[in-house]
Amino acid sequence: MVKILHTADWHLGKRLQEYSRLEEQKLVLDEIQEIADQENVDLILLAGDIFDTFNPAHEAVELLYKSLRKLSKNGARPIIAISGNHDSIQFVEAPDPLARELGIFFYGNYESVIPTGKLDSGLEVTRAENGFMEIQLPHLDFPIRLILAPYANEVTLKTYLGEGDRESEFRQILKKKWDQLAGTYCDASGVNLFLGHFFFVREGEKPEAEPESERPILHVGGTQALFTQHLPEQIQYAALGHLHRYHSVSKEPCPVVYSSSPLAYSFSEADQEKKVVLIEAEPGKPVEYRPIDLKQGRPLYRVKFDNLSDTLKWLEENPYCFVEITFETEESIDAATRKAIMKAHDGIVSLIPQIKNPSGQESFQLHVEDLNKDMESLFRMFYQSGKGQEPNPDILGLFKEIISQNDPV
């Protein structure tokens, strides 16, 4: 039996508005390493979105390399990592020749082939081609096969597809490729896995609505949803990344599972429990898998209050979190109340006024004495009348940009 840990969507370097999450990411990656050690895991699968941006900060890159080195136990435990839609293919694959010596394999380009050969640790890549690798661990008497499906960006799509029905054609191309790989390599003498970074649904079923933080990534590059029925029947477990909550899409033709991101990265994820997935697999048998909760990192909360004392009490009782506060008020939040709330906690990301009786507000009216005011002052008055608060710097900057485009040359 082989024990495998499935994780995804680390988004190293991601921020929550002005707040860095790097220290939390260090803690949760240490927690993942502790779980891997406690469970005597043989293999780690990292299903994409390793970084949050195409050009990650130095601190995020350093955290990745240090974390993977510890996770790999200096080469004794192999790690297979694919790129996601937030990753630069070139950046992810750049350290591969050196990382490979520690049993860490990066795969992002469908044109790439992982070199075969034996490492000092005893791990051997026995067979490989585009989108596939087979490895042999020294203590196992069977191989592990992986179909590798990193996210396909626009460049990849243009390489593979013509100008026809790109979505339908893309699905068929991937299905044909996966079937060919499985038919060639994935018999019952080894453990057969799929590692992908896509949005999978069951064909014919309407997927449930995803949180707003995930919706923008569902249609990047025109790929849209792939169907679980497109996975080869030989596959025993599909380890997925892309969506940030833990869930099993389907049990047919095999368990098709999103492990979740290790931290909540937006307030739409505030109610999600973050996990990794432990898989126990043997050749020719259904896998056993179970999620394991992750505890590290600040939780995210959305709360609503209508008075200052309850707000301050809750903030005092929940010091280690990020919070979005909706404050119900008859008018705008006065300066003293706003100051008291913001001073009470170091993790207030948003303080949103909710006017209790917006229909009773007076409409915006200009008076004679207002006619000599500049456009910015008038806009501030208009915004205050409608929203009950001053426009923030981003909105004000956008307004200035718009009016500057209408200035006479």
Sequence and secondary structure as in RCSB ss.txt:
>XXXX:A:sequence
MVKILHTADWHLGKRLQEYSRLEEQKLVLDEIQEIADQENVDLILLAGDIFDTFNPAHEAVELLYKSLRKLSKNG
ARPIIAISGNHDSIQFVEAPDPLARELGIFFYGNYESVIPTGKLDSGLEVTRAENGFMEIQLPHLDFPIRLILAP
YANEVTLKTYLGEGDRESEFRQILKKKWDQLAGTYCDASGVNLFLGHFFFVREGEKPEAEPESERPILHVGGTQA
LFTQHLPEQIQYAALGHLHRYHSVSKEPCPVVYSSSPLAYSFSEADQEKKVVLIEAEPGKPVEYRPIDLKQGRPL
YRVKFDNLSDTLKWLEENPYCFVEITFETEESIDAATRKAIMKAHDGIVSLIPQIKNPSGQESFQLHVEDLNKDM
ESLFRMFYQSGKGQEPNPDILGLFKEIISQNDPV
>XXXX:A:secstr
 EEEEEE    BT EETTEE HHHHHHHHHHHHHHHHHTT SEEEEES  BSSSS  HHHHHHHHHHHHHHTGGG
TS EEEE  TTS HHHHHTTHHHHGGGTEEEE  TT     EE TTS EEEEEETTEEEEE TT SS EEEEEE 
   HHHHHHH  SS HHHHHHHHHHHHHHHHHHHH  TTSEEEEEEES EE TTS      TTTGGGTTGGG   
EEGGGS TT SEEEEESSSS EEEE SSS EEE   SS  SGGGTT   EEEEEEE TTS  EEEEEE   S  E
EEEEESSHHHHHHHHHH  SSEEEEEEEESSS  HHHHHHHHHT S EEEEEEEES GGGS      GGGTTS H
HHHHHHHHHHHHSS   HHHHHHHHHHHHHTS  
